Amino acid sequence: MVVVVAMTAFGGNYCEAVMVLVGVGQHCGVVWIGVRKWLMVITDLYKMHKQLFSEGIVKILLETFSSVASHAHQLSSQTILQLKLQRACSILEISDPPMVHFENESYQNYLNILRDLLVNNPSLSEEMKIEEVLVSVCEEVLRVYLDCAGLQFVKQKPDNKPVLHWILPLGSAKKEELAARTSLVVSALQILHGFETDSFRRYVSQLFPLLVDLVRSEHSSGEVQRVLSNIFQSCIGPMLMRM
């Protein structure tokens, strides 16, 4: 019966109906709860036995967390699929699947394990260049947040002309999504704020434009501005004073 309803929503297209039911399954917990428990088991194993894990095992763990986070982001970025899911959920009279929540939790798990490696296993972190990976993931989180905040990017042109940025007014749906993404972007900013001075200096050239754009962006919570203020005062300010 549910398949018939989903097919009705999409003009009798069976494949699309199946995709919808996958999303509905996530809503019911069939997919997401399974993935979540799987990641929790992996995380617990890491916490209990991390001193025994070889570089090869750690690499596999990181690839797993990275793949889950990337897949979650792809799902939440597919606007057409989300519209179809919303339409089907409306017909079935159930709430929409928690795509953004899935993405947030996936990235948070990835950030947590990277930060733990950086802090508690410096020798392995240096061998695997964990600091660079952590900064890259933080950058990705900031860019996704900025895109949600309505900040549009134009890439630097070869002739070194100024990069144009503009901010568009947010609709109610985007404001809700921005609020949902706030905790993750705050976590990423706090990780960057916790870097040693020398470490932060190595990445300031790539982070500074993103931080400036965050200052210019719309936010649903004052927590983002507070963490940004701390970064500019304790990390960037002292560097400028020494120039």
PyMOL commands that set and color helices and strands:
alter all, ss='L'
color gray80, all
select helices_A, chain A and resi 2-9+14-28+32-52+55-77+79-92+99-120+122-128+130-148+172-193+197-216+222-242
alter helices_A, ss='H'
color red, helices_A
select strands_A, chain A and resi 151-153+165-167
alter strands_A, ss='S'
color yellow, strands_A
deselect
rebuild
show_as cartoon
